[in-house]
Amino acid sequence: MKANVAASTLAMVLGSVTSALAASGAREDNSGVLVWIFLGFCALIIVAQLAPAVLTMIGMAKGVAESVGRKAVAKN
């Protein structure tokens, strides 16, 4: 009996929520070309800073792998 009441209550709540989730129309942000140029420039700066960071991390990983390999050879 309790499961039936819980299921009915859940169905009523979810049935009333579906109309609230519907979108009223397309969103307009009125962004001009200058906004998109600015965002592209910001993305370019981020990518330009990300490339050297990735190369540095790869170099550090190679250095750690080489030092671990040397220690393994020295122990044998």
C-alpha positions as protocol buffer text, in pm:
chain_id: "A"
residue {
  index: 1
  type: MET
  ca { x: 0 y: 0 z: 0 }
}
residue {
  index: 2
  type: LYS
  ca { x: 281 y: 244 z: 89 }
}
residue {
  index: 3
  type: ALA
  ca { x: 465 y: 166 z: -234 }
}
residue {
  index: 4
  type: ASN
  ca { x: 149 y: 241 z: -431 }
}
residue {
  index: 5
  type: VAL
  ca { x: 105 y: 577 z: -258 }
}
residue {
  index: 6
  type: ALA
  ca { x: 473 y: 665 z: -310 }
}
residue {
  index: 7
  type: ALA
  ca { x: 453 y: 572 z: -679 }
}
residue {
  index: 8
  type: SER
  ca { x: 137 y: 779 z: -727 }
}
residue {
  index: 9
  type: THR
  ca { x: 290 y: 1078 z: -551 }
}
residue {
  index: 10
  type: LEU
  ca { x: 606 y: 1052 z: -759 }
}
residue {
  index: 11
  type: ALA
  ca { x: 403 y: 1029 z: -1079 }
}
residue {
  index: 12
  type: MET
  ca { x: 200 y: 1336 z: -985 }
}
residue {
  index: 13
  type: VAL
  ca { x: 510 y: 1541 z: -903 }
}
residue {
  index: 14
  type: LEU
  ca { x: 694 y: 1441 z: -1219 }
}
residue {
  index: 15
  type: GLY
  ca { x: 381 y: 1494 z: -1430 }
}
residue {
  index: 16
  type: SER
  ca { x: 346 y: 1851 z: -1311 }
}
residue {
  index: 17
  type: VAL
  ca { x: 714 y: 1933 z: -1356 }
}
residue {
  index: 18
  type: THR
  ca { x: 739 y: 1844 z: -1725 }
}
residue {
  index: 19
  type: SER
  ca { x: 567 y: 2161 z: -1841 }
}
residue {
  index: 20
  type: ALA
  ca { x: 806 y: 2371 z: -1631 }
}
residue {
  index: 21
  type: LEU
  ca { x: 1107 y: 2217 z: -1805 }
}
residue {
  index: 22
  type: ALA
  ca { x: 991 y: 2322 z: -2151 }
}
residue {
  index: 23
  type: ALA
  ca { x: 1182 y: 2605 z: -2314 }
}
residue {
  index: 24
  type: SER
  ca { x: 989 y: 2909 z: -2424 }
}
residue {
  index: 25
  type: GLY
  ca { x: 1206 y: 2979 z: -2727 }
}
residue {
  index: 26
  type: ALA
  ca { x: 1555 y: 3030 z: -2860 }
}
residue {
  index: 27
  type: ARG
  ca { x: 1796 y: 3221 z: -2641 }
}
residue {
  index: 28
  type: GLU
  ca { x: 1934 y: 3539 z: -2791 }
}
residue {
  index: 29
  type: ASP
  ca { x: 2254 y: 3680 z: -2648 }
}
residue {
  index: 30
  type: ASN
  ca { x: 2311 y: 3956 z: -2907 }
}
residue {
  index: 31
  type: SER
  ca { x: 2685 y: 3889 z: -2920 }
}
residue {
  index: 32
  type: GLY
  ca { x: 2851 y: 4081 z: -3196 }
}
residue {
  index: 33
  type: VAL
  ca { x: 3158 y: 3999 z: -3399 }
}
residue {
  index: 34
  type: LEU
  ca { x: 3385 y: 4185 z: -3157 }
}
residue {
  index: 35
  type: VAL
  ca { x: 3279 y: 3958 z: -2871 }
}
residue {
  index: 36
  type: TRP
  ca { x: 3366 y: 3650 z: -3075 }
}
residue {
  index: 37
  type: ILE
  ca { x: 3701 y: 3800 z: -3177 }
}
residue {
  index: 38
  type: PHE
  ca { x: 3778 y: 3871 z: -2811 }
}
residue {
  index: 39
  type: LEU
  ca { x: 3686 y: 3516 z: -2707 }
}
residue {
  index: 40
  type: GLY
  ca { x: 3901 y: 3377 z: -2989 }
}
residue {
  index: 41
  type: PHE
  ca { x: 4194 y: 3589 z: -2874 }
}
residue {
  index: 42
  type: CYS
  ca { x: 4149 y: 3461 z: -2518 }
}
residue {
  index: 43
  type: ALA
  ca { x: 4146 y: 3103 z: -2647 }
}
residue {
  index: 44
  type: LEU
  ca { x: 4462 y: 3173 z: -2846 }
}
residue {
  index: 45
  type: ILE
  ca { x: 4639 y: 3298 z: -2533 }
}
residue {
  index: 46
  type: ILE
  ca { x: 4535 y: 2989 z: -2337 }
}
residue {
  index: 47
  type: VAL
  ca { x: 4655 y: 2752 z: -2612 }
}
residue {
  index: 48
  type: ALA
  ca { x: 4983 y: 2943 z: -2644 }
}
residue {
  index: 49
  type: GLN
  ca { x: 5048 y: 2898 z: -2271 }
}
residue {
  index: 50
  type: LEU
  ca { x: 4932 y: 2538 z: -2268 }
}
residue {
  index: 51
  type: ALA
  ca { x: 5179 y: 2416 z: -2533 }
}
residue {
  index: 52
  type: PRO
  ca { x: 5500 y: 2492 z: -2335 }
}
residue {
  index: 53
  type: ALA
  ca { x: 5342 y: 2355 z: -2018 }
}
residue {
  index: 54
  type: VAL
  ca { x: 5266 y: 2023 z: -2188 }
}
residue {
  index: 55
  type: LEU
  ca { x: 5619 y: 2003 z: -2329 }
}
residue {
  index: 56
  type: THR
  ca { x: 5765 y: 2073 z: -1985 }
}
residue {
  index: 57
  type: MET
  ca { x: 5549 y: 1802 z: -1826 }
}
residue {
  index: 58
  type: ILE
  ca { x: 5660 y: 1552 z: -2093 }
}
residue {
  index: 59
  type: GLY
  ca { x: 6024 y: 1642 z: -2028 }
}
residue {
  index: 60
  type: MET
  ca { x: 5977 y: 1597 z: -1653 }
}
residue {
  index: 61
  type: ALA
  ca { x: 5810 y: 1260 z: -1706 }
}
residue {
  index: 62
  type: LYS
  ca { x: 6098 y: 1146 z: -1927 }
}
residue {
  index: 63
  type: GLY
  ca { x: 6350 y: 1261 z: -1665 }
}
residue {
  index: 64
  type: VAL
  ca { x: 6172 y: 1073 z: -1389 }
}
residue {
  index: 65
  type: ALA
  ca { x: 6147 y: 760 z: -1604 }
}
residue {
  index: 66
  type: GLU
  ca { x: 6519 y: 775 z: -1683 }
}
residue {
  index: 67
  type: SER
  ca { x: 6615 y: 822 z: -1318 }
}
residue {
  index: 68
  type: VAL
  ca { x: 6396 y: 529 z: -1212 }
}
residue {
  index: 69
  type: GLY
  ca { x: 6552 y: 318 z: -1487 }
}
residue {
  index: 70
  type: ARG
  ca { x: 6904 y: 406 z: -1369 }
}
residue {
  index: 71
  type: LYS
  ca { x: 6819 y: 312 z: -1010 }
}
residue {
  index: 72
  type: ALA
  ca { x: 6679 y: -23 z: -1124 }
}
residue {
  index: 73
  type: VAL
  ca { x: 6997 y: -97 z: -1322 }
}
residue {
  index: 74
  type: ALA
  ca { x: 7219 y: 11 z: -1032 }
}
residue {
  index: 75
  type: LYS
  ca { x: 7039 y: -221 z: -788 }
}
residue {
  index: 76
  type: ASN
  ca { x: 7081 y: -523 z: -1014 }
}
